[in-house]
């Protein structure tokens, strides 16, 4: 399995989608799903250079949706710094490094991402670099006040009042403690699957005849 990680640079809004594979159709479907959940219109998409993004299927979809499609420079991982950061804080620290496969694991991973994305967007403050100055070899970074992506969306003049009203209603319906409990329960369900797979694999290896 794989994970699609989308981050809005302006508000730091994040969308996480579980992928059954890295095929063109699966990735485009995941982007469509994430686009439908965004509280604002998607005008641009900047991806890395792997084949799951650089393909005719996604290019066609972006043209149909009037999305400007760009890519990072080859061999420049810093071009995707915002996503790389979320890959660590949102995915690796939550999911771990185990490898999963199959429909059951995919549903479990999606069940984990559903409450996680809500918690990150509505209750997890993020500091954004406002400026930096250099004095010789010393670089000083200045950050703005920590705000959640939800707060940054509400402060944006580019988001409609209707979308903001929907976000406020969603915010009032959420309980951060309950979301954390849902994330932890979903983690345990996902991890139990990998432990079960390890047990089956060990049994298979132990009973496999020598050749």
N, C-alpha and C positions, 0 to 999 in steps of 0.2 A: 504494500500500500504506500501511498504518497500523500502529501499535504500541499494544498494550494494556500499560499500566504499572500494576501493583498493588503497594502498599507497606503493610506492617503497621507501624502507628505504634509499638507497644510494642517489637518486636524488630528493626525495620527490614528484615525479610525482604522480598525483592523478587521478583516474578514478571513476566517479559516474554514476550509472545506476539505473533507476527506476524499481522496481519489482512489478508485479501484486499480488504476494503472495510469501510465503517462501518455496514453494515446491521444491523438488529436481530438477525437470526439469527447473523451472524458474530460480533458482540460477545458475545452470550449464550454461544455455543459456546466462545469464548476464555476467558470467565470460568469456565465449567465446567472447562475444561482446567487453568487456573491453580488452581482450587479443589482439584482432584484431586492436585496436586503440593505443596500446602501441608503442612507438618509438623504442623499443628494445625487444629482445626475453624474454619470461617468463619462467624462469627455476625453480622457487620455489614459493610455495603458503603456507602461514602460516595463518590459520584461527582460529576463536574461536571454542568453543566446542558444539555449537548448532547443532540440527539435520539437519538444512538446508545445513550444510557443511560436517558433519560427516555422510556420507551415501555412499552406493555402487555406486550410479550414478556419483558423483564427483570423487570418488577414481578411477573409471574406466576411466573417462575422463583424469585425470592427468596421468595415466599410458599410455594412448594412445598418449598423447602429451609430454611424457617424462618430466613431471613436478614433482619435489620433493614436496610431500604434507606432511606438518607437522601441528601441532596444538599447541595452548598455553596450559599452565598448568591449571587444573581446579581451579576456584575461585581465579585466579590471573589476574585481569584486567590490571595490569601494563604491562603484556606481550604484550598487544595490544595498547600500549600507542600512537603509531603513528596514528593508525586508530581512537582511541578515541579522539585525538586532532582534527582531520579532521571532525569527527562526529559533533563536536561543531562549528568549524570555517567555515566549508564548507556546512554543512547540517542544523543544528539547527538555526544558525544565518541567514540563507537564506530562509529556508522553514518554520521554526517555529515549533510549537508543535501540530498543528491541525492534526486530523486524516482524511485521504482521502481513498476513495474506488471507484472502478469502472474504466472502460476503459478510459472514458473521462479525469478523474483526472490523470490517469497513463500517458496519452499522454501529459498532461499539465506539469507534473513533469519532464518527459523526455525532453520536450522543454525548461525547465528551466536549466536542467543539461548540455545540449549541449553547450550553451555559457559560462556557469559557469566553466566547466572544462577547456575550452580554456583560460579563463581569469586567473584562478588559476595557470595553468601550464606555461603560456607564460608571464604573467605580474605581478604576485604576488610573491615578494621576500620572501625567507624563510631563517632563520638563523639555522644552524646546530651545535649542541654541539660538539666541538672539543675535549675538555678535561675538567676535573674538579679536583680540589685539596682541601684537607681538612687540616685545621689548628685548631685542637681541635674540637670544636663544629661548627666552621664556615666552610662552603663549598663554594668555589669560582668556578663558571662555566665560561668557556672560549668558545666563539662561533666564528665560522668562518665568513667571509664576507657574508653579505646577498646576495643571488642570487636566481633567479627564477629557478624552475625545468628545464625549457628549457635551461638555461645557464649551469646547472649542467650536463644535458645530453650531450651538446656539448663538455664539458670538460672531459667527461668520455672516457677512452681508450677502454672500452668494447662495445661501440656502433659503428656500421659500418659507413663509410663515406657516403654511400648511404642514410642511415637513417637520418644522420645529414643534408644532402642536402635537403631532403624532409621537415625536420623540419624548416630549414631556409626559404624555399619557403612558408611554412604555416605561419611562423612568419611575413613575409613581406606582406602577404595578410590580416593580422588582424589589426583592429583598436581598441585599448583598450577602448576608450570612447564609441564606437558603441557597443562593447561587454557589457559594463556596462548598456547601455540603453536597450539592448536585455534582460539582466538578470532582470532588473527592470520591463520591460513590461511583461516578463514571470511570475514574482512574482505576479503582479497584476492579471493576468489571473487565476493563481492558487488560489489566495486568494479569488477571486470573486466566484469561485466554492464552496468553503467552506461556504461563506456567503449565497450563494444560497441554499446550502444543509441545513444550519441552518434555513433559512426561511421556507423551505418545511417541515422540522421536526417540527418547532413550529406550523405551520398550521395543520399538522396531529394530533399533541397532543391536539390542541385547539378544533378540530372537532371530536375527538375520544369520543364515548359515554362512560359514566361511567358504570362500571360493578360491 
